[in-house]
Amino acid sequence: MATGGGEGARTWRRRAPKRDLAVWFGWLLGLLVTLECFRVIADVTIWEFVWDAPQQAGDLFSRMVPPRWPYIDRLWLPLWDTINIATLGTLLAIVMAVPVAFCAASNTTPSRLLVRPVALFIIVASRSINSLIWALLLVSIIGPGVLAGIIAIALRSIGFVAKLLYEAIEEIDTAQVEAVAATGAGPGQVLTYGIVPQIMPAFAGISVFRWDINIRESTVLGLVGAGGIGLELQASISTLAWPQASVIFLLILGTVLVSEWVSARIRHAII
């Protein structure tokens, strides 16, 4: 804004004085909240453990080195289970997320008063619960194993895929949809030729990106009995077999790096 100066000159200011005061008050309030949170955390922190943490970390690392490389032969099947959990869980989530996304999008939902709120609730419910919690619940219901991990990954991924997809649906070019409808096409043809071609790049990118995320998440589901390489990790940690645990950590790291490279190449080829 411009303010009056001496001899009729006008001085430019970014904000009005009252707005500057409000901004500084906001920063001060944020600082006070941060300090109060730190005080609360400090009161319940056992600082003796914190000061001793570097020594304990060094001791743990020394037990993990060198890794027990022959143990890797027992990890290929659990690793394959982990990849299957992520892949099948992602595919199952996509099948369920697509209709949810179309019901949630304001320009394709059958009813904004009834159907859309239900679809949005499904998206929020799926995204609000971590896959590890889903796995813990499912292991209690259907028992331990790969199936619990697949369903847990799927339930967690529905909200992610549906949310990004329905946002892509709402951002389509309506002129193309109107052009298809103007030819006398029915609702199914409008969907097939006017909407789907516009969202396919986004849909492919979202699906591959979620698969990449699920590779990471599926590696830890075994900690609660949902199958995969996490079972071997839990067994090694429980028995304090740290050289075996280090092999599992390195294998998980390598798997995540490969999945990241594969997903990046696929997204680049599609988009």
Residue pairs with C-beta under 8 A, 6 or more apart in sequence:
1 12
1 13
1 14
1 15
1 16
2 10
2 11
2 12
2 13
3 10
3 11
3 12
3 13
4 10
4 11
5 11
15 23
60 242
63 242
63 243
64 242
64 243
64 245
64 246
64 249
65 243
65 246
66 243
67 243
67 244
67 246
67 247
67 250
68 241
68 243
68 244
68 246
68 247
69 247
71 243
71 244
71 247
72 247
72 251
74 232
75 229
75 232
75 247
75 248
75 251
78 222
78 227
78 228
78 229
78 231
78 232
79 228
79 229
79 251
79 255
81 146
81 227
81 228
81 229
82 215
82 218
82 219
82 222
82 227
82 228
82 229
82 230
82 255
83 215
83 218
83 255
84 146
84 150
85 146
85 149
85 150
85 153
85 214
85 218
85 221
85 226
85 227
85 228
86 153
86 211
86 214
86 215
86 217
86 218
87 211
87 214
88 150
88 153
89 149
89 150
89 151
89 152
89 153
89 154
89 157
89 214
89 218
90 153
90 154
90 157
90 207
90 210
90 211
90 214
92 150
92 151
92 153
92 154
93 153
93 154
93 155
93 156
93 157
93 158
93 160
93 161
93 210
94 157
94 161
94 207
96 154
96 158
97 157
97 158
97 159
97 161
97 162
97 165
98 161
98 162
98 165
98 203
100 119
100 122
100 123
100 158
100 162
100 166
101 119
101 161
101 162
101 163
101 165
101 166
101 169
102 108
102 109
102 166
102 169
103 109
103 110
103 115
103 116
103 118
103 119
104 116
104 119
104 120
104 123
104 162
104 163
104 166
105 166
105 169
105 170
106 112
106 116
106 170
107 169
107 170
107 172
107 174
108 169
108 191
108 195
109 115
109 116
109 119
119 162
119 166
122 158
122 159
122 162
123 158
123 159
123 162
123 163
123 166
124 159
125 159
126 155
126 156
126 157
126 158
126 159
126 160
126 162
127 156
127 159
127 160
127 163
128 159
129 155
129 156
130 156
131 152
131 153
131 155
131 156
131 214
131 217
131 218
131 221
132 152
132 217
132 220
132 221
132 223
132 224
134 151
134 152
134 155
134 156
135 148
135 149
135 152
135 221
135 224
135 225
135 226
136 224
138 148
138 151
138 152
138 226
139 148
139 224
139 225
139 226
142 148
142 151
144 225
144 226
144 227
145 225
145 226
145 227
146 226
146 227
146 228
147 227
148 221
148 225
148 226
148 227
149 218
149 221
149 222
149 226
149 227
149 228
152 221
152 226
153 214
153 217
153 218
153 221
156 217
157 210
157 214
160 206
160 210
160 213
161 206
161 207
161 210
164 202
164 206
165 199
165 202
165 203
165 206
168 199
168 202
168 203
168 206
169 195
169 199
172 195
172 198
172 199
173 198
176 194
176 198
177 190
177 194
177 195
179 194
180 189
180 190
180 193
180 194
181 190
181 194
185 193
185 194
201 270
201 271
204 266
204 267
204 270
204 271
205 267
205 270
205 271
208 263
208 266
208 267
208 270
209 263
209 267
211 259
211 263
212 259
212 260
212 262
212 263
215 255
215 256
215 259
216 256
216 259
218 228
218 230
219 228
219 229
219 230
219 233
219 252
219 255
219 256
220 230
220 233
221 227
221 228
221 230
222 228
222 229
222 230
222 231
222 232
222 233
222 234
223 230
223 231
223 233
223 234
224 230
225 231
229 248
229 251
229 252
232 244
232 248
233 245
233 248
233 249
233 252
235 241
236 242
236 244
236 245
236 248
237 245
